[in-house]
Amino acid sequence: MSGVEEKAKMGEEKEGVRKKATILEMLKTAYERVPEHEKDENHPTSICMHLLENSPSKMLDVVSITMKSARGAGLAPGIKFPPGKSLMKACYQVYCEEHGKPEPISDAQQKKAAMENWLEMSQLLDKTLKLMFDKARSHLT
């Protein structure tokens, strides 16, 4: 069998396997789920989505790692910054649908560690979203 034939066969075998969505694809799906009034182009949630779509990959890494941490704790990210709050909550739901519901943690130490990690990553994402808005605002003035 030639190399080309092997690659074609491997491609056929992989077609049955569902590819995991990227965090940007999950954010886009989540954006479709936010309340209708938040989809207005001038609404802060829409602006947040636009900024995330055009942000560097490192910014999306923060979202992805936060979603993983939140799933580990079994809680949506604790975002206080209004423009990102409903979008990140919807993203968490999409993330859990994509990766499955988390297993309950029975060990107290592991639960405490998961909650601490959830809090730390939630605060980091909250600050990252604020920074993203501040940076965008500074470019407009």
Backbone hydrogen bonds in HBPLUS format (Angstrom, degrees):
<---DONOR---> <-ACCEPTOR-->    atom                        ^
c    i                          cat <-CA-CA->   ^        H-A-AA   ^      H-
h    n   atom  resd res      DA  || num        DHA   H-A  angle D-A-AA Bond
n    s   type  num  typ     dist DA aas  dist angle  dist       angle   num
A0006-GLU N   A0002-SER O   2.98 MM   4  6.29 155.7  2.04 151.9 158.9     1
A0007-LYS N   A0003-GLY O   3.01 MM   4  6.24 158.7  2.06 145.5 150.8     2
A0008-ALA N   A0004-VAL O   2.99 MM   4  6.22 155.3  2.05 146.8 153.7     3
A0009-LYS N   A0005-GLU O   2.93 MM   4  6.15 157.6  1.98 147.5 153.4     4
A0010-MET N   A0006-GLU O   2.88 MM   4  6.12 159.7  1.92 150.4 156.2     5
A0011-GLY N   A0007-LYS O   2.90 MM   4  6.08 152.9  1.98 144.2 151.8     6
A0012-GLU N   A0008-ALA O   3.01 MM   4  6.31 148.1  2.11 144.7 152.8     7
A0013-GLU N   A0009-LYS O   3.00 MM   4  6.33 153.6  2.07 148.5 155.5     8
A0014-LYS N   A0010-MET O   2.99 MM   4  6.22 147.9  2.10 146.5 155.2     9
A0015-GLU N   A0011-GLY O   3.19 MM   4  6.32 127.2  2.48 136.8 148.9    10
A0015-GLU N   A0012-GLU O   3.32 MM   3  5.30 141.1  2.48  94.6 105.0    11
A0017-VAL N   A0014-LYS O   2.91 MM   3  5.20 147.6  2.02 108.3 118.6    12
A0026-MET N   A0022-THR O   2.95 MM   4  6.29 153.1  2.02 149.1 157.3    13
A0027-LEU N   A0023-ILE O   2.85 MM   4  6.09 151.0  1.94 143.2 151.1    14
A0028-LYS N   A0024-LEU O   2.97 MM   4  6.23 152.8  2.04 145.1 152.2    15
A0029-THR N   A0025-GLU O   3.02 MM   4  6.29 155.1  2.08 144.9 151.3    16
A0030-ALA N   A0026-MET O   2.80 MM   4  6.01 156.7  1.85 147.9 155.3    17
A0031-TYR N   A0027-LEU O   2.80 MM   4  6.01 150.5  1.89 145.8 153.8    18
A0032-GLU N   A0028-LYS O   3.26 MM   4  6.54 143.3  2.40 138.2 146.4    19
A0032-GLU N   A0029-THR O   3.15 MM   3  5.25 125.7  2.47  95.9 109.3    20
A0033-ARG N   A0030-ALA O   2.87 MM   3  5.14 142.5  2.02 104.6 116.4    21
A0034-VAL N   A0031-TYR O   3.36 MM   3  5.42 153.9  2.43 100.8 107.8    22
A0038-GLU N   A0035-PRO O   2.92 MM   3  5.56 144.6  2.05 118.4 128.5    23
A0039-LYS N   A0036-GLU O   3.01 MM   3  5.45 161.5  2.05 113.7 119.8    24
A0040-ASP N   A0037-HIS O   3.48 MM   3  5.84 168.0  2.49 106.5 109.6    25
A0043-HIS N   A0040-ASP O   2.91 MM   3  5.33 162.8  1.94 119.3 125.1    26
A0046-SER N   A0043-HIS O   2.98 MM   3  5.37 120.1  2.35 110.0 124.4    27
A0047-ILE N   A0043-HIS O   3.04 MM   4  6.38 157.0  2.09 154.5 161.9    28
A0048-CYS N   A0044-PRO O   2.82 MM   4  5.99 154.0  1.89 144.1 151.5    29
A0049-MET N   A0045-THR O   2.96 MM   4  6.23 156.6  2.01 145.5 151.2    30
A0050-HIS N   A0046-SER O   2.93 MM   4  6.16 160.7  1.97 147.4 152.8    31
A0051-LEU N   A0047-ILE O   2.87 MM   4  6.11 159.4  1.91 151.7 157.2    32
A0052-LEU N   A0048-CYS O   2.92 MM   4  6.16 155.8  1.98 148.9 155.7    33
A0053-GLU N   A0049-MET O   2.90 MM   4  6.12 155.4  1.96 151.0 157.7    34
A0054-ASN N   A0050-HIS O   3.19 MM   4  6.39 139.6  2.36 140.0 149.8    35
A0055-SER N   A0052-LEU O   3.26 MM   3  4.96 167.9  2.27 101.2 103.6    36
A0059-MET N   A0056-PRO O   3.00 MM   3  5.58 139.4  2.17 113.7 123.7    37
A0061-ASP N   A0057-SER O   2.87 MM   4  6.18 138.5  2.05 144.2 156.9    38
A0062-VAL N   A0058-LYS O   3.29 MM   4  6.60 143.5  2.44 137.4 144.3    39
A0064-SER N   A0060-LEU O   2.89 MM   4  6.17 164.7  1.91 152.5 156.5    40
A0065-ILE N   A0061-ASP O   2.86 MM   4  6.00 169.5  1.87 154.3 156.7    41
A0066-THR N   A0062-VAL O   2.98 MM   4  6.01 152.9  2.05 140.8 148.7    42
A0067-MET N   A0063-VAL O   2.92 MM   4  6.17 153.9  1.99 150.2 157.3    43
A0068-LYS N   A0064-SER O   3.01 MM   4  6.31 155.1  2.08 147.5 154.3    44
A0069-SER N   A0065-ILE O   2.94 MM   4  6.15 158.1  1.99 146.1 152.1    45
A0070-ALA N   A0066-THR O   2.80 MM   4  5.98 158.2  1.85 149.1 155.6    46
A0071-ARG N   A0067-MET O   2.89 MM   4  6.04 158.2  1.93 146.1 151.9    47
A0072-GLY N   A0068-LYS O   3.02 MM   4  6.24 151.2  2.11 141.9 149.8    48
A0073-ALA N   A0069-SER O   3.08 MM   4  6.42 139.0  2.26 141.7 152.4    49
A0073-ALA N   A0070-ALA O   3.13 MM   3  5.13 126.1  2.43  94.0 107.7    50
A0074-GLY N   A0070-ALA O   2.78 MM   4  5.94 124.1  2.10 139.5 156.2    51
A0075-LEU N   A0070-ALA O   3.06 MM   5  5.29 147.8  2.17 147.8 147.7    52
A0084-GLY N   A0081-PHE O   3.05 MM   3  5.86 143.5  2.19 128.2 136.9    53
A0085-LYS N   A0081-PHE O   3.20 MM   4  6.05 128.9  2.48 147.8 158.6    54
A0085-LYS N   A0082-PRO O   3.31 MM   3  5.18 144.4  2.45 100.1 109.8    55
A0088-MET N   A0084-GLY O   2.89 MM   4  5.85 161.1  1.93 152.7 157.3    56
A0089-LYS N   A0085-LYS O   3.09 MM   4  6.25 148.6  2.19 143.2 152.2    57
A0090-ALA N   A0086-SER O   2.99 MM   4  6.15 160.7  2.03 144.8 149.7    58
A0091-CYS N   A0087-LEU O   2.86 MM   4  6.04 148.5  1.96 140.7 150.7    59
A0092-TYR N   A0088-MET O   2.92 MM   4  6.05 149.5  2.02 138.5 145.7    60
A0093-GLN N   A0089-LYS O   3.22 MM   4  6.56 152.4  2.30 142.6 149.1    61
A0094-VAL N   A0090-ALA O   3.05 MM   4  6.38 157.6  2.10 148.7 154.4    62
A0095-TYR N   A0091-CYS O   2.76 MM   4  5.97 159.0  1.80 151.0 157.7    63
A0096-CYS N   A0092-TYR O   2.90 MM   4  6.13 158.0  1.95 150.1 155.0    64
A0097-GLU N   A0093-GLN O   3.02 MM   4  6.25 149.9  2.11 142.6 151.0    65
A0098-GLU N   A0094-VAL O   2.93 MM   4  6.17 149.7  2.02 148.2 156.6    66
A0099-HIS N   A0095-TYR O   2.86 MM   4  6.05 156.4  1.91 151.3 157.7    67
A0100-GLY N   A0096-CYS O   2.67 MM   4  5.03 125.1  1.96 136.8 144.7    68
A0111-LYS N   A0107-ASP O   2.95 MM   4  6.15 156.2  2.01 151.8 159.3    69
A0112-LYS N   A0108-ALA O   2.92 MM   4  6.08 158.2  1.97 146.8 152.5    70
A0113-ALA N   A0109-GLN O   2.95 MM   4  6.17 160.5  1.99 147.3 152.6    71
A0114-ALA N   A0110-GLN O   2.87 MM   4  6.06 156.5  1.92 146.8 153.4    72
A0115-MET N   A0111-LYS O   2.95 MM   4  6.17 155.6  2.01 148.0 154.4    73
A0116-GLU N   A0112-LYS O   2.94 MM   4  6.18 156.8  1.99 149.7 156.2    74
A0117-ASN N   A0113-ALA O   2.94 MM   4  6.11 159.9  1.98 147.9 153.5    75
A0118-TRP N   A0114-ALA O   2.86 MM   4  6.02 154.8  1.92 143.6 151.1    76
A0119-LEU N   A0115-MET O   2.92 MM   4  6.12 161.6  1.95 148.0 152.3    77
A0120-GLU N   A0116-GLU O   2.95 MM   4  6.15 167.2  1.97 150.9 154.4    78
A0121-MET N   A0117-ASN O   2.90 MM   4  6.03 168.0  1.91 153.4 156.8    79
A0122-SER N   A0118-TRP O   2.84 MM   4  5.90 153.1  1.92 146.4 154.6    80
A0123-GLN N   A0119-LEU O   2.97 MM   4  6.14 161.2  2.00 149.8 154.5    81
A0124-LEU N   A0120-GLU O   2.98 MM   4  6.19 152.1  2.06 142.4 150.7    82
A0125-LEU N   A0121-MET O   2.90 MM   4  6.10 162.7  1.93 149.4 153.2    83
A0126-ASP N   A0122-SER O   2.92 MM   4  6.08 158.2  1.97 146.5 153.1    84
A0127-LYS N   A0123-GLN O   2.96 MM   4  6.16 161.5  2.00 148.5 152.7    85
A0128-THR N   A0124-LEU O   2.87 MM   4  6.04 149.1  1.97 144.5 154.1    86
A0129-LEU N   A0125-LEU O   2.90 MM   4  6.13 159.1  1.95 153.6 157.5    87
A0130-LYS N   A0126-ASP O   3.12 MM   4  6.39 159.5  2.16 145.6 151.2    88
A0131-LEU N   A0127-LYS O   2.89 MM   4  6.06 160.6  1.93 147.2 152.8    89
A0132-MET N   A0128-THR O   2.90 MM   4  6.09 154.8  1.96 146.9 153.8    90
A0133-PHE N   A0129-LEU O   3.05 MM   4  6.34 156.5  2.11 148.3 153.6    91
A0134-ASP N   A0130-LYS O   2.88 MM   4  6.13 163.2  1.91 154.7 159.8    92
A0135-LYS N   A0131-LEU O   2.85 MM   4  5.99 161.3  1.89 151.9 156.7    93
A0136-ALA N   A0132-MET O   3.06 MM   4  6.23 158.1  2.11 142.5 148.6    94
A0137-ARG N   A0133-PHE O   2.82 MM   4  6.02 158.0  1.87 150.6 157.3    95
A0138-SER N   A0134-ASP O   2.89 MM   4  6.12 152.5  1.97 147.0 154.3    96
A0139-HIS N   A0135-LYS O   3.21 MM   4  6.48 137.2  2.40 139.3 149.6    97
A0139-HIS N   A0136-ALA O   3.19 MM   3  5.25 131.2  2.44  95.3 108.1    98
A0140-LEU N   A0137-ARG O   3.06 MM   3  5.18 139.5  2.23  99.2 111.0    99
